[in-house]
Amino acid sequence: SSGINAEYGGVSDDVKQFHLPLEDYLIGLLFMCSELARFAVNRVTAKDYTTPLKIASFVKELESGFRLLNLKNDFLRKRYDTLKYDVKKIEEVVYDLTLRGLNGS
């Protein structure tokens, strides 16, 4: 089966590697994007106006990668649809910063 083989340090050798199914990895990326959308809003609240710009760039790049995939898993497809709303939410934050002259340009 396709997936991601991961390796990490700081643990005993018998549990140092694990296999993560590809669909689980992709779902994790999509959940991360939802959290980043919330984080972008929270950063503006904390008067950090540069982090949302970086988040917008990262999430848009991820979204463009997901567009290339043929998503057959129903849950994965629904999460991808949610990503579109997350991108829109982040773009609205960046747009608001731009209107207020707070985007660092």
C-alpha positions as CSV (number, residue, x, y, z in Angstrom):
1,S,0.0,0.0,0.0
2,S,1.2,3.5,-0.7
3,G,2.1,5.6,2.3
4,I,4.9,7.5,4.0
5,N,7.7,5.8,5.9
6,A,8.8,8.1,8.7
7,E,11.8,8.0,10.9
8,Y,12.4,10.1,14.0
9,G,15.0,10.3,16.8
10,G,14.9,10.4,20.5
11,V,13.1,7.0,21.0
12,S,14.3,3.4,21.2
13,D,15.3,1.7,17.9
14,D,12.3,-0.7,17.9
15,V,9.8,2.2,17.5
16,K,11.9,4.6,15.6
17,Q,10.1,4.0,12.2
18,F,6.5,3.8,11.4
19,H,4.3,3.7,8.3
20,L,1.7,6.3,7.7
21,P,-0.9,5.6,5.0
22,L,-0.9,8.3,2.3
23,E,-4.5,9.2,2.8
24,D,-3.9,9.7,6.5
25,Y,-1.0,12.0,5.7
26,L,-3.0,14.1,3.3
27,I,-5.9,14.3,5.8
28,G,-3.4,15.5,8.4
29,L,-2.2,18.2,6.0
30,L,-5.8,19.4,5.4
31,F,-6.5,19.5,9.2
32,M,-3.3,21.5,9.6
33,C,-4.5,24.1,7.1
34,S,-7.7,24.6,9.0
35,E,-5.7,25.2,12.2
36,L,-3.4,27.6,10.2
37,A,-6.5,29.6,9.1
38,R,-7.5,30.0,12.8
39,F,-3.9,30.8,13.7
40,A,-3.7,33.6,11.1
41,V,-6.7,35.3,12.7
42,N,-5.2,34.9,16.1
43,R,-1.8,36.4,15.0
44,V,-3.6,39.5,13.7
45,T,-5.3,39.8,17.1
46,A,-1.9,39.7,18.7
47,K,-0.7,42.5,16.3
48,D,1.5,40.1,14.3
49,Y,0.9,41.1,10.7
50,T,3.6,39.2,8.9
51,T,2.7,35.6,10.0
52,P,-0.7,35.6,8.2
53,L,1.1,36.6,5.0
54,K,3.5,33.6,5.3
55,I,0.5,31.3,6.2
56,A,-1.4,32.5,3.1
57,S,1.5,31.7,0.8
58,F,2.1,28.3,2.4
59,V,-1.6,27.3,2.3
60,K,-2.1,28.5,-1.3
61,E,0.9,26.4,-2.4
62,L,-0.5,23.4,-0.6
63,E,-4.0,24.0,-2.1
64,S,-2.4,24.1,-5.6
65,G,-0.8,20.8,-4.9
66,F,-4.1,19.2,-3.8
67,R,-5.7,20.5,-7.0
68,L,-3.5,18.1,-9.0
69,L,-4.7,15.0,-7.1
70,N,-7.6,12.8,-8.1
71,L,-9.3,12.5,-4.6
72,K,-11.4,9.4,-4.5
73,N,-11.7,9.0,-0.7
74,D,-15.0,10.7,0.3
75,F,-13.6,12.1,3.6
76,L,-10.5,13.3,1.9
77,R,-12.6,15.0,-0.8
78,K,-14.7,16.8,1.9
79,R,-11.6,17.9,3.7
80,Y,-10.3,19.3,0.5
81,D,-13.5,21.2,0.0
82,T,-13.0,22.7,3.5
83,L,-9.5,23.7,2.4
84,K,-11.0,26.0,-0.2
85,Y,-12.9,27.8,2.6
86,D,-9.7,28.0,4.7
87,V,-7.9,29.6,1.8
88,K,-10.7,32.1,1.4
89,K,-10.6,32.9,5.1
90,I,-6.9,33.5,5.1
91,E,-7.1,35.6,1.9
92,E,-9.7,37.8,3.6
93,V,-7.4,38.3,6.5
94,V,-4.6,39.3,4.2
95,Y,-6.9,41.6,2.2
96,D,-8.0,43.3,5.4
97,L,-4.4,43.8,6.4
98,T,-3.7,45.3,2.9
99,L,-6.6,47.7,3.2
100,R,-5.4,48.9,6.5
101,G,-1.8,49.2,5.3
102,L,-0.5,46.6,7.8
103,N,0.8,44.0,5.4
104,G,4.4,45.2,5.5
105,S,4.5,46.5,1.9
